[in-house]
Amino acid sequence: MDIEVSRMFKFDGDGPVKAMADIIIEGQFAVRGFKVVSGKKGLFVGAPARQGKDGKWYDSACAITDGAKQALTATVLKAYEEDGEN
């Protein structure tokens, strides 16, 4: 699966969200709003989400397979660590 980060915006400060990323899948489909988050076990990539009327957060896009999730996570974290200021 071909995934590229089209935009990465790093945040200054001590909050858990370290950056926002937009991706392009197979050169044909863009997904905006992935988050690079610092958690208890290190950095992870959070899916774009919207808050429902019940106050809970729901993913608006997510990887279906483990392979897709691993590829997405690796690509976004690599872009974050290499540069992050596209």
N, CA, C and O atoms as a GROMACS GRO file, in nm:
protein
  344
    1MET      N    1   0.085  -0.118   0.000
    1MET     CA    2   0.000   0.000   0.000
    1MET      C    3   0.090   0.123   0.000
    1MET      O    4   0.180   0.136   0.083
    2ASP      N    5   0.063   0.213  -0.094
    2ASP     CA    6   0.141   0.336  -0.104
    2ASP      C    7   0.074   0.446  -0.023
    2ASP      O    8  -0.036   0.491  -0.057
    3ILE      N    9   0.140   0.489   0.083
    3ILE     CA   10   0.090   0.597   0.169
    3ILE      C   11   0.197   0.704   0.177
    3ILE      O   12   0.313   0.673   0.204
    4GLU      N   13   0.160   0.828   0.153
    4GLU     CA   14   0.255   0.938   0.170
    4GLU      C   15   0.193   1.046   0.256
    4GLU      O   16   0.072   1.068   0.253
    5VAL      N   17   0.277   1.112   0.332
    5VAL     CA   18   0.232   1.225   0.414
    5VAL      C   19   0.239   1.349   0.326
    5VAL      O   20   0.346   1.386   0.277
    6SER      N   21   0.125   1.414   0.306
    6SER     CA   22   0.122   1.534   0.222
    6SER      C   23   0.146   1.661   0.302
    6SER      O   24   0.190   1.762   0.247
    7ARG      N   25   0.116   1.655   0.432
    7ARG     CA   26   0.136   1.773   0.517
    7ARG      C   27   0.152   1.727   0.661
    7ARG      O   28   0.082   1.638   0.707
    8MET      N   29   0.246   1.791   0.730
    8MET     CA   30   0.269   1.763   0.872
    8MET      C   31   0.286   1.897   0.941
    8MET      O   32   0.367   1.980   0.899
    9PHE      N   33   0.210   1.918   1.047
    9PHE     CA   34   0.222   2.042   1.123
    9PHE      C   35   0.250   2.007   1.268
    9PHE      O   36   0.165   1.950   1.336
   10LYS      N   37   0.370   2.041   1.315
   10LYS     CA   38   0.407   2.014   1.454
   10LYS      C   39   0.356   2.124   1.546
   10LYS      O   40   0.349   2.241   1.507
   11PHE      N   41   0.321   2.085   1.668
   11PHE     CA   42   0.277   2.180   1.770
   11PHE      C   43   0.388   2.202   1.872
   11PHE      O   44   0.459   2.109   1.908
   12ASP      N   45   0.401   2.325   1.918
   12ASP     CA   46   0.490   2.356   2.029
   12ASP      C   47   0.411   2.334   2.157
   12ASP      O   48   0.289   2.343   2.157
   13GLY      N   49   0.480   2.307   2.265
   13GLY     CA   50   0.412   2.295   2.393
   13GLY      C   51   0.421   2.156   2.452
   13GLY      O   52   0.482   2.066   2.395
   14ASP      N   53   0.358   2.142   2.567
   14ASP     CA   54   0.367   2.019   2.645
   14ASP      C   55   0.246   1.928   2.632
   14ASP      O   56   0.242   1.824   2.697
   15GLY      N   57   0.149   1.962   2.549
   15GLY     CA   58   0.029   1.880   2.534
   15GLY      C   59   0.060   1.746   2.470
   15GLY      O   60   0.166   1.729   2.411
   16PRO      N   61  -0.033   1.651   2.482
   16PRO     CA   62  -0.008   1.518   2.427
   16PRO      C   63  -0.010   1.512   2.274
   16PRO      O   64   0.058   1.427   2.216
   17VAL      N   65  -0.085   1.600   2.208
   17VAL     CA   66  -0.087   1.600   2.062
   17VAL      C   67   0.035   1.678   2.013
   17VAL      O   68   0.048   1.798   2.037
   18LYS      N   69   0.123   1.607   1.944
   18LYS     CA   70   0.250   1.665   1.899
   18LYS      C   71   0.244   1.718   1.756
   18LYS      O   72   0.321   1.807   1.720
   19ALA      N   73   0.153   1.662   1.674
   19ALA     CA   74   0.144   1.706   1.534
   19ALA      C   75   0.013   1.658   1.473
   19ALA      O   76  -0.053   1.568   1.525
   20MET      N   77  -0.022   1.721   1.361
   20MET     CA   78  -0.135   1.679   1.279
   20MET      C   79  -0.078   1.644   1.142
   20MET      O   80   0.014   1.710   1.093
   21ALA      N   81  -0.133   1.540   1.080
   21ALA     CA   82  -0.083   1.495   0.950
   21ALA      C   83  -0.198   1.467   0.855
   21ALA      O   84  -0.303   1.418   0.895
   22ASP      N   85  -0.175   1.500   0.728
   22ASP     CA   86  -0.265   1.463   0.620
   22ASP      C   87  -0.192   1.361   0.535
   22ASP      O   88  -0.071   1.372   0.515
   23ILE      N   89  -0.264   1.261   0.484
   23ILE     CA   90  -0.200   1.157   0.404
   23ILE      C   91  -0.270   1.143   0.269
   23ILE      O   92  -0.384   1.186   0.250
   24ILE      N   93  -0.198   1.080   0.176
   24ILE     CA   94  -0.255   1.043   0.047
   24ILE      C   95  -0.231   0.893   0.031
   24ILE      O   96  -0.119   0.845   0.048
   25ILE      N   97  -0.337   0.820  -0.003
   25ILE     CA   98  -0.332   0.675  -0.018
   25ILE      C   99  -0.337   0.642  -0.167
   25ILE      O  100  -0.427   0.685  -0.239
   26GLU      N  101  -0.237   0.564  -0.212
   26GLU     CA  102  -0.229   0.519  -0.352
   26GLU      C  103  -0.236   0.634  -0.451
   26GLU      O  104  -0.278   0.615  -0.565
   27GLY      N  105  -0.194   0.754  -0.410
   27GLY     CA  106  -0.194   0.870  -0.498
   27GLY      C  107  -0.332   0.916  -0.542
   27GLY      O  108  -0.344   0.996  -0.634
   28GLN      N  109  -0.438   0.864  -0.474
   28GLN     CA  110  -0.573   0.891  -0.522
   28GLN      C  111  -0.671   0.938  -0.416
   28GLN      O  112  -0.775   0.995  -0.449
   29PHE      N  113  -0.641   0.915  -0.289
   29PHE     CA  114  -0.738   0.943  -0.184
   29PHE      C  115  -0.669   1.013  -0.069
   29PHE      O  116  -0.573   0.961  -0.012
   30ALA      N  117  -0.717   1.132  -0.034
   30ALA     CA  118  -0.657   1.209   0.075
   30ALA      C  119  -0.740   1.195   0.202
   30ALA      O  120  -0.863   1.196   0.197
   31VAL      N  121  -0.672   1.182   0.313
   31VAL     CA  122  -0.738   1.178   0.444
   31VAL      C  123  -0.666   1.280   0.532
   31VAL      O  124  -0.544   1.275   0.547
   32ARG      N  125  -0.743   1.370   0.588
   32ARG     CA  126  -0.686   1.478   0.670
   32ARG      C  127  -0.717   1.456   0.818
   32ARG      O  128  -0.822   1.402   0.854
   33GLY      N  129  -0.624   1.499   0.903
   33GLY     CA  130  -0.652   1.503   1.045
   33GLY      C  131  -0.599   1.391   1.131
   33GLY      O  132  -0.649   1.372   1.242
   34PHE      N  133  -0.499   1.315   1.083
   34PHE     CA  134  -0.436   1.217   1.171
   34PHE      C  135  -0.353   1.293   1.274
   34PHE      O  136  -0.298   1.399   1.245
   35LYS      N  137  -0.344   1.238   1.395
   35LYS     CA  138  -0.272   1.303   1.504
   35LYS      C  139  -0.153   1.218   1.546
   35LYS      O  140  -0.163   1.096   1.555
   36VAL      N  141  -0.041   1.283   1.572
   36VAL     CA  142   0.073   1.218   1.637
   36VAL      C  143   0.061   1.253   1.785
   36VAL      O  144   0.066   1.370   1.822
   37VAL      N  145   0.045   1.150   1.868
   37VAL     CA  146   0.016   1.170   2.010
   37VAL      C  147   0.123   1.103   2.095
   37VAL      O  148   0.168   0.992   2.065
   38SER      N  149   0.164   1.171   2.201
   38SER     CA  150   0.257   1.115   2.297
   38SER      C  151   0.176   1.050   2.409
   38SER      O  152   0.107   1.118   2.485
   39GLY      N  153   0.185   0.917   2.417
   39GLY     CA  154   0.111   0.843   2.519
   39GLY      C  155   0.204   0.780   2.620
   39GLY      O  156   0.325   0.804   2.618
   40LYS      N  157   0.149   0.700   2.708
   40LYS     CA  158   0.228   0.634   2.813
   40LYS      C  159   0.334   0.541   2.757
   40LYS      O  160   0.438   0.521   2.819
   41LYS      N  161   0.308   0.482   2.639
   41LYS     CA  162   0.401   0.388   2.579
   41LYS      C  163   0.478   0.449   2.462
   41LYS      O  164   0.536   0.376   2.381
   42GLY      N  165   0.478   0.581   2.451
   42GLY     CA  166   0.549   0.648   2.342
   42GLY      C  167   0.453   0.709   2.242
   42GLY      O  168   0.334   0.726   2.269
   43LEU      N  169   0.507   0.742   2.125
   43LEU     CA  170   0.426   0.806   2.021
   43LEU      C  171   0.334   0.706   1.953
   43LEU      O  172   0.370   0.590   1.933
   44PHE      N  173   0.214   0.752   1.917
   44PHE     CA  174   0.124   0.672   1.835
   44PHE      C  175   0.048   0.765   1.743
   44PHE      O  176   0.046   0.887   1.762
   45VAL      N  177  -0.016   0.706   1.642
   45VAL     CA  178  -0.092   0.782   1.544
   45VAL      C  179  -0.240   0.761   1.571
   45VAL      O  180  -0.288   0.647   1.571
   46GLY      N  181  -0.312   0.870   1.593
   46GLY     CA  182  -0.455   0.866   1.617
   46GLY      C  183  -0.531   0.902   1.489
   46GLY      O  184  -0.489   0.989   1.413
   47ALA      N  185  -0.641   0.834   1.467
   47ALA     CA  186  -0.723   0.856   1.347
   47ALA      C  187  -0.801   0.987   1.359
   47ALA      O  188  -0.826   1.035   1.469
   48PRO      N  189  -0.839   1.044   1.244
   48PRO     CA  190  -0.928   1.160   1.248
   48PRO      C  191  -1.057   1.122   1.319
   48PRO      O  192  -1.107   1.011   1.301
   49ALA      N  193  -1.110   1.211   1.399
   49ALA     CA  194  -1.231   1.179   1.477
   49ALA      C  195  -1.320   1.302   1.488
   49ALA      O  196  -1.276   1.416   1.477
   50ARG      N  197  -1.448   1.273   1.511
   50ARG     CA  198  -1.546   1.379   1.534
   50ARG      C  199  -1.622   1.348   1.662
   50ARG      O  200  -1.641   1.232   1.699
   51GLN      N  201  -1.662   1.453   1.729
   51GLN     CA  202  -1.736   1.436   1.853
   51GLN      C  203  -1.885   1.421   1.821
   51GLN      O  204  -1.943   1.503   1.749
   52GLY      N  205  -1.945   1.316   1.876
   52GLY     CA  206  -2.087   1.291   1.856
   52GLY      C  207  -2.172   1.375   1.950
   52GLY      O  208  -2.121   1.441   2.041
   53LYS      N  209  -2.302   1.370   1.928
   53LYS     CA  210  -2.396   1.444   2.013
   53LYS      C  211  -2.392   1.396   2.157
   53LYS      O  212  -2.428   1.470   2.250
   54ASP      N  213  -2.346   1.272   2.176
   54ASP     CA  214  -2.336   1.216   2.311
   54ASP      C  215  -2.207   1.257   2.382
   54ASP      O  216  -2.184   1.216   2.496
   55GLY      N  217  -2.123   1.337   2.315
   55GLY     CA  218  -1.998   1.383   2.375
   55GLY      C  219  -1.881   1.289   2.353
   55GLY      O  220  -1.767   1.324   2.384
   56LYS      N  221  -1.906   1.169   2.301
   56LYS     CA  222  -1.799   1.073   2.275
   56LYS      C  223  -1.734   1.102   2.140
   56LYS      O  224  -1.795   1.163   2.052
   57TRP      N  225  -1.609   1.059   2.126
   57TRP     CA  226  -1.535   1.078   2.002
   57TRP      C  227  -1.542   0.951   1.918
   57TRP      O  228  -1.527   0.840   1.970
   58TYR      N  229  -1.564   0.968   1.787
   58TYR     CA  230  -1.577   0.857   1.694
   58TYR      C  231  -1.481   0.878   1.577
   58TYR      O  232  -1.476   0.986   1.519
   59ASP      N  233  -1.405   0.772   1.543
   59ASP     CA  234  -1.314   0.780   1.429
   59ASP      C  235  -1.394   0.806   1.302
   59ASP      O  236  -1.497   0.743   1.280
   60SER      N  237  -1.345   0.898   1.219
   60SER     CA  238  -1.411   0.922   1.092
   60SER      C  239  -1.338   0.852   0.977
   60SER      O  240  -1.390   0.843   0.866
   61ALA      N  241  -1.219   0.801   1.004
   61ALA     CA  242  -1.142   0.720   0.909
   61ALA      C  243  -1.050   0.631   0.991
   61ALA      O  244  -0.994   0.674   1.092
   62CYS      N  245  -1.034   0.508   0.947
   62CYS     CA  246  -0.943   0.418   1.018
   62CYS      C  247  -0.898   0.306   0.926
   62CYS      O  248  -0.964   0.276   0.826
   63ALA      N  249  -0.786   0.245   0.960
   63ALA     CA  250  -0.734   0.132   0.884
   63ALA      C  251  -0.817   0.008   0.918
   63ALA      O  252  -0.853  -0.014   1.034
   64ILE      N  253  -0.846  -0.072   0.817
   64ILE     CA  254  -0.927  -0.192   0.837
   64ILE      C  255  -0.840  -0.311   0.879
   64ILE      O  256  -0.878  -0.389   0.966
   65THR      N  257  -0.723  -0.324   0.816
   65THR     CA  258  -0.637  -0.439   0.844
   65THR      C  259  -0.517  -0.398   0.930
   65THR      O  260  -0.480  -0.281   0.936
   66ASP      N  261  -0.458  -0.497   0.995
   66ASP     CA  262  -0.337  -0.470   1.074
   66ASP      C  263  -0.223  -0.420   0.986
   66ASP      O  264  -0.148  -0.332   1.026
   67GLY      N  265  -0.211  -0.477   0.865
   67GLY     CA  266  -0.106  -0.434   0.774
   67GLY      C  267  -0.120  -0.288   0.734
   67GLY      O  268  -0.021  -0.215   0.728
   68ALA      N  269  -0.242  -0.246   0.706
   68ALA     CA  270  -0.267  -0.106   0.669
   68ALA      C  271  -0.239  -0.014   0.788
   68ALA      O  272  -0.183   0.094   0.771
   69LYS      N  273  -0.278  -0.057   0.907
   69LYS     CA  274  -0.254   0.024   1.026
   69LYS      C  275  -0.104   0.039   1.051
   69LYS      O  276  -0.056   0.148   1.083
   70GLN      N  277  -0.030  -0.071   1.036
   70GLN     CA  278   0.115  -0.066   1.057
   70GLN      C  279   0.183   0.024   0.954
   70GLN      O  280   0.273   0.100   0.988
   71ALA      N  281   0.140   0.014   0.827
   71ALA     CA  282   0.198   0.097   0.721
   71ALA      C  283   0.168   0.244   0.745
   71ALA      O  284   0.255   0.329   0.729
   72LEU      N  285   0.045   0.274   0.783
   72LEU     CA  286   0.005   0.412   0.811
   72LEU      C  287   0.085   0.469   0.928
   72LEU      O  288   0.140   0.579   0.920
   73THR      N  289   0.092   0.393   1.036
   73THR     CA  290   0.164   0.437   1.155
   73THR      C  291   0.312   0.460   1.124
   73THR      O  292   0.368   0.563   1.162
   74ALA      N  293   0.375   0.365   1.056
   74ALA     CA  294   0.517   0.377   1.024
   74ALA      C  295   0.544   0.499   0.936
   74ALA      O  296   0.641   0.571   0.957
   75THR      N  297   0.458   0.520   0.836
   75THR     CA  298   0.478   0.633   0.744
   75THR      C  299   0.463   0.767   0.815
   75THR      O  300   0.546   0.856   0.796
   76VAL      N  301   0.360   0.781   0.896
   76VAL     CA  302   0.336   0.908   0.965
   76VAL      C  303   0.445   0.935   1.069
   76VAL      O  304   0.496   1.047   1.077
   77LEU      N  305   0.481   0.835   1.148
   77LEU     CA  306   0.585   0.856   1.250
   77LEU      C  307   0.721   0.884   1.187
   77LEU      O  308   0.798   0.964   1.240
   78LYS      N  309   0.752   0.820   1.075
   78LYS     CA  310   0.878   0.847   1.006
   78LYS      C  311   0.881   0.992   0.958
   78LYS      O  312   0.982   1.061   0.976
   79ALA      N  313   0.772   1.039   0.900
   79ALA     CA  314   0.765   1.179   0.854
   79ALA      C  315   0.777   1.275   0.972
   79ALA      O  316   0.841   1.380   0.961
   80TYR      N  317   0.714   1.240   1.084
   80TYR     CA  318   0.721   1.325   1.204
   80TYR      C  319   0.865   1.335   1.255
   80TYR      O  320   0.912   1.444   1.288
   81GLU      N  321   0.932   1.222   1.261
   81GLU     CA  322   1.068   1.219   1.315
   81GLU      C  323   1.170   1.281   1.220
   81GLU      O  324   1.268   1.341   1.265
   82GLU      N  325   1.150   1.267   1.089
   82GLU     CA  326   1.247   1.319   0.992
   82GLU      C  327   1.241   1.470   0.977
   82GLU      O  328   1.344   1.537   0.974
   83ASP      N  329   1.120   1.524   0.968
   83ASP     CA  330   1.109   1.666   0.939
   83ASP      C  331   0.990   1.725   1.013
   83ASP      O  332   1.007   1.799   1.110
   84GLY      N  333   0.871   1.693   0.966
   84GLY     CA  334   0.751   1.740   1.032
   84GLY      C  335   0.710   1.882   1.000
   84GLY      O  336   0.612   1.930   1.057
   85GLU      N  337   0.779   1.950   0.912
   85GLU     CA  338   0.742   2.089   0.882
   85GLU      C  339   0.727   2.107   0.732
   85GLU      O  340   0.800   2.186   0.672
   86ASN      N  341   0.633   2.034   0.672
   86ASN     CA  342   0.607   2.046   0.527
   86ASN      C  343   0.523   2.165   0.497
   86ASN      O  344   0.491   2.191   0.381
   0.00000   0.00000   0.00000
